[in-house]
Amino acid sequence: MPNQKTAVSTEAQPVEMNPLDAIPNEIPFDVPYGLPISLDRAQAVISAAVAEAKKRNWKMNVAVADSGGNLVAFQRMDGAMLASIKIAEHKARASATFRRPTKIFEDGVQLMHLNYLLAFDGIIASRGGIPLIDQGVIIGAVGCSGGTDSQDEVVSKAGAAVIS
């Protein structure tokens, strides 16, 4: 059938919006950096986190970084995984410098497939890093590692609850 023509649809196909094209009215996680956390307060955060871990019989590494992402205090519970030492420190540093819980990065990579996040220096896409916010400013962050990401987050939240 050499003279037969193929019909071409002229209906517009629905265009799916890219959520990254949305322009927020405000900067997300725009919490100002404050003075760095003191050693005494950092140790109180660690004590609360370790108490939570002990209550659950979890072996954890707990790090507290200051508002600039520098390590202030660290504790490794007996038997905690050695590899988790650097991971706990990384979570605290990333949470402080990026001004957000590290769960945001985990969700970005795992749920939203924003794999480009992994190209940013200092990112860790694993929950367990929580900013320490006092009177509206970031004074540091706590990072825990040694269990599953959800266990690490529970312990970090217990430590962060000391700062209010």
C-alpha positions as CSV (number, residue, x, y, z in Angstrom):
1,M,0.0,0.0,0.0
2,P,2.3,2.7,-1.2
3,N,-0.2,5.6,-0.9
4,Q,-1.2,4.9,2.7
5,K,-0.4,7.8,5.2
6,T,0.4,7.3,8.9
7,A,-1.6,9.5,11.3
8,V,0.5,11.7,13.5
9,S,-0.9,12.8,16.8
10,T,-0.8,16.6,17.4
11,E,-1.9,16.4,21.0
12,A,0.6,17.8,23.5
13,Q,2.1,15.2,25.8
14,P,1.9,16.2,29.5
15,V,5.1,17.6,30.8
16,E,6.3,16.4,34.2
17,M,7.7,19.2,36.3
18,N,11.1,18.7,37.8
19,P,10.9,19.4,41.5
20,L,14.4,20.9,41.4
21,D,13.0,23.7,39.3
22,A,10.9,25.0,42.1
23,I,12.2,28.3,43.5
24,P,11.7,28.6,47.3
25,N,11.0,32.0,48.7
26,E,13.6,31.4,51.4
27,I,17.0,29.6,51.6
28,P,16.5,26.1,53.1
29,F,18.3,25.4,56.4
30,D,19.2,29.0,56.8
31,V,20.2,28.8,60.4
32,P,23.1,31.1,61.3
33,Y,26.3,29.7,62.7
34,G,26.9,30.7,66.3
35,L,29.8,30.5,68.6
36,P,31.3,27.0,68.9
37,I,30.0,24.6,71.5
38,S,32.0,24.4,74.7
39,L,33.8,21.2,75.8
40,D,31.5,20.8,78.8
41,R,28.3,21.0,76.6
42,A,29.9,18.7,74.0
43,Q,30.6,16.1,76.7
44,A,27.0,16.4,78.0
45,V,25.7,15.7,74.5
46,I,28.0,12.6,74.3
47,S,26.9,11.5,77.8
48,A,23.2,11.6,76.8
49,A,23.9,9.8,73.5
50,V,26.0,7.1,75.2
51,A,23.3,6.6,77.9
52,E,20.7,6.0,75.2
53,A,23.0,3.5,73.4
54,K,23.7,1.7,76.7
55,K,20.0,1.5,77.4
56,R,19.5,-0.3,74.1
57,N,22.7,-2.4,74.4
58,W,24.1,-0.7,71.2
59,K,27.9,-0.1,70.8
60,M,28.4,3.4,69.3
61,N,31.0,5.9,68.4
62,V,29.8,9.5,69.2
63,A,31.4,12.7,68.0
64,V,30.6,16.3,68.6
65,A,31.9,19.0,66.2
66,D,31.8,22.8,66.7
67,S,29.9,25.3,64.5
68,G,32.9,25.2,62.1
69,G,32.8,21.4,61.8
70,N,35.9,20.9,64.0
71,L,36.0,17.9,66.4
72,V,35.4,19.0,70.0
73,A,34.8,15.7,71.8
74,F,34.6,12.0,70.9
75,Q,33.8,8.8,72.7
76,R,34.1,5.2,71.5
77,M,32.0,2.7,73.5
78,D,33.7,-0.6,74.4
79,G,33.4,-2.9,71.4
80,A,32.1,-0.3,68.9
81,M,33.2,-0.9,65.3
82,L,36.5,0.8,64.5
83,A,35.4,1.9,61.0
84,S,32.6,3.9,62.6
85,I,35.0,6.2,64.4
86,K,35.6,8.2,61.2
87,I,32.0,7.9,60.1
88,A,30.7,9.4,63.4
89,E,33.2,12.3,63.0
90,H,32.1,12.7,59.3
91,K,28.4,12.9,60.2
92,A,29.0,15.5,62.9
93,R,31.2,17.6,60.5
94,A,28.7,17.4,57.6
95,S,25.7,18.2,59.8
96,A,27.4,21.3,61.2
97,T,28.9,22.7,58.0
98,F,25.8,22.0,55.8
99,R,23.4,23.1,58.6
100,R,21.1,20.1,58.4
101,P,20.6,16.5,59.6
102,T,22.6,14.1,57.4
103,K,19.3,12.2,56.9
104,I,18.5,15.0,54.3
105,F,21.4,13.7,52.2
106,E,20.4,10.1,52.7
107,D,16.8,10.9,51.5
108,G,18.2,12.9,48.6
109,V,20.2,10.0,47.3
110,Q,18.1,7.0,48.3
111,L,14.6,8.4,47.7
112,M,15.0,11.3,45.3
113,H,18.0,9.8,43.4
114,L,19.9,13.0,43.6
115,N,23.2,11.2,43.1
116,Y,25.0,14.4,42.3
117,L,24.9,15.1,46.1
118,L,27.7,12.5,46.5
119,A,30.0,14.8,44.4
120,F,30.0,17.5,47.1
121,D,33.0,17.5,49.4
122,G,32.1,16.6,52.9
123,I,28.7,15.0,52.2
124,I,27.7,11.8,53.9
125,A,24.4,10.2,52.8
126,S,23.8,8.4,56.0
127,R,21.6,9.5,58.9
128,G,23.0,10.0,62.4
129,G,24.3,13.6,62.1
130,I,22.2,16.2,63.9
131,P,22.9,19.9,64.2
132,L,23.0,21.4,67.7
133,I,20.9,24.5,67.7
134,D,21.0,26.8,70.7
135,Q,18.9,30.0,70.7
136,G,18.5,29.9,67.0
137,V,22.1,29.4,66.0
138,I,24.2,26.3,65.2
139,I,26.8,25.7,67.9
140,G,27.9,22.4,66.5
141,A,26.6,18.9,65.6
142,V,26.6,15.4,67.0
143,G,27.3,12.4,64.8
144,C,26.9,8.7,65.8
145,S,27.9,5.5,64.1
146,G,28.2,1.9,64.9
147,G,24.7,0.5,64.2
148,T,22.2,0.8,61.4
149,D,21.5,4.3,60.2
150,S,18.2,4.3,62.1
151,Q,20.0,3.2,65.3
152,D,22.6,5.9,64.8
153,E,19.9,8.5,64.4
154,V,18.1,7.5,67.6
155,V,21.4,7.9,69.6
156,S,22.2,11.2,67.9
157,K,18.8,12.6,68.7
158,A,19.2,11.7,72.3
159,G,22.4,13.6,72.5
160,A,21.0,16.6,70.6
161,A,18.1,16.8,73.0
162,V,20.5,18.1,75.7
163,I,20.9,21.4,73.7
164,S,17.7,23.5,73.9
